[in-house]
Amino acid sequence: MDNQSLYDKIRNTRKALGISQVELASLLYVSRQTIANWEKGITVPDARSLEKLADVLHVSVGSLLGDVDNVTRKMNDPNNHEQTAVPEKPLTNQEIASQLSRINELYAEKMLRDEEQIETLKRYAHFGILLFLIAVLLFLLMPFVRYWYMSAKSGIAHTVREEIVTIGEP
């Protein structure tokens, strides 16, 4: 479970306990949409909500955040074959805040990248629409261009002449 992200751990732990998003939301005094956003990785819980969440899910805050020290110890231990568990040390409030801050920074960077991709797609869409409008305009102007081209090629001047016709008495 250490390789999972925070939102995976929240979702998997909630499902393992058989708690719905609505039930978890009512236990934490937040909306169901808040729980859904946490589980999708759109937002992260603040420190106080994270402590309540860990308490309701019967896990430690360190296990939700992924205690980096424990993961490092497990990876560096050559005798560890994932059967032996290193006991978790409780995280201090400062460590919780630091890890939440780091997670928030990662989410902010992800959101910024997503916004940049959306802006790029908007530019491509605007460019495509402009090209389409130019093509439609050229298609609509084609008969006029053809008429102008044919008259210039034949050398016939198409002018409007006015003739005055007078009717006289015989």
C-alpha positions in Angstrom: 0.0 0.0 0.0 3.0 2.3 0.3 3.3 2.7 -3.5 -0.2 4.1 -3.7 -1.0 7.7 -3.7 -3.1 9.4 -1.1 -6.3 9.3 -3.1 -5.9 5.6 -3.8 -5.3 4.9 -0.1 -8.4 6.8 0.9 -10.6 5.0 -1.7 -9.2 1.5 -1.1 -9.3 1.8 2.7 -12.9 3.2 2.6 -14.0 0.3 0.3 -12.2 -2.3 2.4 -14.2 -1.1 5.4 -17.4 -1.2 3.3 -18.2 2.5 3.9 -19.8 4.5 1.1 -18.7 8.0 0.2 -22.0 9.4 1.7 -21.4 7.6 5.0 -17.8 8.7 5.2 -18.8 12.3 4.3 -21.4 12.3 7.2 -18.8 10.9 9.6 -16.4 13.7 8.7 -19.0 16.4 8.4 -18.1 17.2 4.8 -20.0 16.8 1.5 -20.0 13.6 -0.6 -18.4 15.7 -3.4 -15.5 16.5 -1.1 -14.8 12.8 -0.5 -15.1 12.2 -4.3 -12.6 15.0 -5.0 -10.2 13.5 -2.4 -10.5 10.0 -4.0 -10.1 11.4 -7.6 -7.0 13.4 -6.6 -8.6 16.7 -7.4 -8.2 18.1 -3.9 -6.5 16.9 -0.7 -7.8 17.0 2.8 -6.4 19.6 5.2 -4.5 18.5 8.2 -7.5 18.5 10.6 -9.7 16.5 8.1 -6.8 14.1 7.4 -6.6 13.3 11.1 -10.3 12.7 11.3 -10.2 10.6 8.2 -7.4 8.5 9.5 -9.4 8.0 12.8 -12.6 7.0 11.0 -10.7 4.7 8.6 -8.8 3.1 11.6 -5.4 3.8 10.1 -2.6 6.2 11.0 -2.0 9.5 9.2 1.4 8.2 8.3 0.0 5.2 6.4 -2.4 7.5 4.5 0.4 9.9 3.6 2.9 7.2 3.0 5.6 7.5 5.7 8.6 8.3 3.5 11.0 7.1 6.2 9.4 3.7 6.4 9.3 3.3 2.7 13.0 4.2 2.5 13.9 1.8 5.3 12.0 -1.0 3.5 13.7 -0.3 0.2 17.2 -0.2 1.7 16.8 -3.4 3.8 18.2 -6.3 1.7 16.5 -8.9 3.9 13.1 -7.3 3.5 10.9 -9.3 1.1 7.8 -7.4 1.9 6.7 -9.9 4.5 8.3 -8.1 7.4 6.8 -4.8 8.3 8.6 -2.0 9.8 6.6 -0.5 12.7 5.3 2.9 11.8 6.3 5.9 13.9 3.6 8.4 14.5 4.0 11.6 12.4 4.2 14.9 14.1 1.9 17.8 13.1 4.8 19.5 11.4 5.5 16.3 9.3 1.8 16.0 8.4 1.7 19.7 7.4 5.0 19.3 5.4 3.7 16.2 3.5 0.3 17.8 2.8 2.1 20.9 1.6 4.2 18.7 -0.8 1.1 17.0 -2.0 -0.6 20.3 -2.6 2.4 21.6 -4.6 2.3 18.5 -6.8 -1.5 18.9 -7.3 -0.9 22.6 -8.1 1.8 21.7 -10.7 -0.6 19.1 -12.2 -3.4 21.6 -12.4 -1.1 24.2 -14.0 0.0 21.6 -16.6 -3.6 20.7 -17.3 -4.5 24.4 -17.7 -1.6 24.9 -20.1 -2.8 21.9 -22.2 -6.4 23.3 -22.2 -5.1 26.7 -23.4 -3.1 25.0 -26.2 -6.1 23.0 -27.3 -8.2 26.2 -27.3 -5.6 27.9 -29.5 -5.7 24.9 -31.9 -9.5 25.0 -31.9 -9.5 28.7 -32.7 -7.0 28.3 -35.5 -9.1 25.4 -36.9 -12.2 27.4 -36.8 -10.5 30.3 -38.6 -9.2 28.0 -41.3 -12.7 26.5 -41.7 -14.2 30.0 -42.0 -11.7 31.0 -44.7 -12.4 27.8 -46.6 -16.2 28.5 -46.5 -15.6 32.1 -47.6 -13.5 31.0 -50.5 -16.1 28.5 -51.5 -18.8 31.1 -51.4 -16.7 33.6 -53.4 -15.7 31.0 -56.0 -18.5 31.9 -58.6 -17.6 35.5 -58.4 -13.9 34.8 -58.8 -14.7 32.4 -61.7 -16.8 35.1 -63.5 -14.1 37.7 -63.0 -11.4 35.3 -64.3 -13.4 34.3 -67.4 -14.3 37.8 -68.3 -10.7 38.9 -67.9 -9.5 36.0 -70.0 -11.9 36.6 -72.9 -11.2 40.3 -73.0 -14.8 41.2 -73.1 -15.6 44.2 -71.0 -18.8 43.9 -69.3 -20.1 47.3 -68.8 -23.5 48.6 -68.4 -24.6 50.8 -71.2 -27.5 53.1 -71.2 -29.2 54.0 -74.3 -31.7 56.7 -74.6 -34.5 55.8 -76.9 -36.6 58.6 -78.1 -39.8 58.0 -79.9 -40.5 60.7 -82.5 -43.5 61.4 -84.6 -43.4 60.3 -88.2 
